[in-house]
Structure formats: structure tokens, C-alpha cells
């Protein structure tokens, strides 16, 4: 391995997690230590991750940008719920401003990583346009999220091959698709579907959202008046911090209400939908799920745009099962047929842990479904490896940034004491629990691939920013950890 390029830290992925990790690595090293060597490898040909991949109409954040944005680079655009192109520009501008862009190697896909205890380093295999290379690193940090960017979920809709029109999946939206004056059926009811429907209506489509079952939907203002007022009287960083904490506490309060008083939150969401739609019948038939809020992810619509499109007759909602597609549309379980020129299969994403990288430790393959997370970012028995996972009940970036700051604390501790290896060690008798506290389809489908968590700190991944902030930034980095030189 001595002839291979070696880096102290290798970050995989240049989306919102990878850019945030790079900033923390660049700014958190102790001044007395030699500068760490690090780089970011990105499989795609551009920085941006999810926000470079998804180009479907209306693509936007489903978290407010004061918390989805970086704490070190406050979001200043007037829109709190922002369109995808604005978010992509923000990510790239942040990377440029902080010298991160030049450390990103585009078109470099990591396909395998092998830990060698004898060498105390990872041997990483990378594919790129010129072929395949190898390099080594002391610490491997996976910031590629947990979705499969290459393959969306395919529920094999019956008879779809018989449909005579155009079939599109939002993950691969064609640039030249014109929907004006065409009948569009969007199959699905999750975050992508509720974004697409009003956007397609704005483009002149006769659009119908076809859902098997409803989703809880909350309307939030596209612009945060409190944040905008703070920006007028405070410096940008202070205004950004104040708005960030306001939204952190608000989102946490809603989630805690969903766990403690689910009936109350159901009532509040239903009343909000009724005010926006002006019809209790529409709410009862199409916007009242059988599950409690946050048993599955709560969808957000800015300024109630979906409700407005349905109320004004520019969009329609049908809640039925699909019997089969036909040449001219969709035949429903009731026997009714929906005519369609375009079908959009907004049927969800697939989870792919560790970006599909083949991981092994001393020649033994690491199956992700057999792993147990430590502090929600490392894995029991796996040395010098971390994975960035955000929240499911709040902005992804809140936890992603805590994970990166924790990792820098751990690296600093290792440098100070001369340690080369850090391995979380799970205690005996610990009871395993599912990693993600959701009953969403994409989580259930990936049950065998998802790592588990434990039943207590530091093995329990809590969906609580306040508790995580205390532990990740101030907790004992040696707790549950084994070190070696």
C-alpha cells in the first residue's frame, strides 16, 4: 500500500452532507497539529447531490432553509421553503467560498473499501472515466445519504407496459417533457407527489394525484416573516442563528406533540386542510390518513399550493387502488377509468446504505443489516468508519452537521493521544431496535438492509436535536470506544 496515495480522511459524496463535512474538516483541526490531508470523492459530475440529481417540476425543500442550510453559512434568500435551483446555487456558492470545490474529485465513484488492521487504514477502490484506481485513508466518512440515486422504487404497477402514453419517474425527469394541455396522472401521495401536482397544474396540465391512501400534509408559509424581520435588525449570522433556533424548537415541538397527543395533532392538521380546501368532504375522503402524524413522514406544502390547486379545480385527487393500466389510462379498483396522456410514477425511493459500497474488515464482508450504529454515525466493530445520517423528523442538516463536528472531535482526540484506530464496542445484552422510527414504505422495504440501533446512549439514535447537540458536541468521545496505536 505504500505506493498508493494516502489521505488522513476521505469523504464520500459532495451533496449537502459532504460539503458540510468538508467545511468542518477544514476548520476544526487543532492549530498545533499538522494539517490533515483530506479530499471529497463524488460519483456524479457536479457538486450538489440530491439537488443536482432531481430536476422534476417544482422540486424544493421540504424543510425550512434556516435549518436545512448550514449554520456557518446562513440562508439569506427571502424564501424559507426554497426551490431546488436556489438550493443548488447555495451549495455550490458555499463550496466555492470556503475552498471546498477544489478539494472535490468529480466523477469518482467509490465501489469498495477494505479495512486492514495490520496497516490501520482503509484500501479504497474508485471507478472513474479513466478506469479504476486505489488509494488509502486513515478514516472513511460516508456522506452519500441513504437513497439509491441509480434505481428508484419500482412497485411493478399492473399493466403499465400496456399504457400508450408517456411514463416518467421523477428521479429521471426529461428536460423536454411538455405537459401543457395534457392529462397527467401522478401515482403517489408522498413528498414528491405533493410537490409535482401543483407545479404541473401551473404548467397547464390537467393533473390528477392518484393515491392508494392519504398522507398527512401541513401548509407552511413559503416566506418566514419572523426570520425576515430579524434580518432587518440583526447582522446576518445573528439573524440566521435566531431563526434557526426558532425553527428547531418549533419542529421539535410538533414532533413531540405527535408522540404525546397524536389525536390533537390530527385535529389541527385536518382543520388546517379544511380551511385551505373549504370542504370537509375532500378532507375526509383524501387528506385523512389512518395512521398518526409522524408514523410516516409529514409532508409540507408551501403556502398551501396543493390545497389551492385542488380547491380551484386545477388539480384533482383520487383515492383508489389500481386494477390495471390500459392503453388510454388507468382502470381503478372501482371499475372507473382515468384517462391519461402522461403517467408520473412518484412511487418512492429505494434505500441504499453506504452508497452501495462493498465494505469489509480484514477480509470479512460487512453486511449493513447486521451492523449496530454508535451515536448514529459509527458502527460497532468497524474501525475508523463513519456515516452521515440526518433526521427523519426535522432538517437533515441539523444532525448531519452534528455528526461532522463529532467526527472532528474524535479525530482531534486521536491526534492528541497518538491513536490511529477507533472502534465502537457494543456492550453485551443490548437490545436492538429499528434505526428509523417510521412506518413509511421505503423504510419497511429496506428493513433487512438498515443497521439497527441499541436501547440506550450512546447506541440509541434519538430524533432530538437538543439531546444530540449536548452529547455530540460535549459528550465523552471515549465512551463505548476502543482505541489502538
Buried (B, 14 or more C-beta within 10 A) or exposed (E): EEEEEBBBBBBBBBBBBBBBBBBBBBEBBEEEEEEBBBBBBBBBEBBBBBBBBBBBBBBBBBBBBBBBBBBBBBBEBEBBBBBBEBBBBBBBEBBEEBEBBEBBEBBBBBBBBBBBEEEBBBBBBBBBEEEEEBBBBBBBBBBBBBBBBEEBBEBEBEBBEEBEBBBBBBBEBEEEBEBEEBBBBBBBBBBBBBBBBBBBBBBEBBBBBBBBEBBBBBBBBBBBEEBEEBBEEBEEEEBBBBBBEBBBEBBBEBBBBBBEEBEEBBEBBBEBBBEBBEBEEBBEEBBBBEBBBBBBBBBBBBBBBBBBBBBEEBBBBBBBEBBBBBEBBBBBEEEEBBEBBBBBBBBBBBBBBBBBBEBBBEEEEBEBEEBBBBBBBBBBBBBBBBBBBBBBBBBBBBBBBBBBBBBBBBBBBBBEEEBBBBBBEBEEEBEEBBBBBBBBBBBEBBEEBBBBBBEEBBBBBBBBBEEBBEBBEEBEBEEBBEBEE
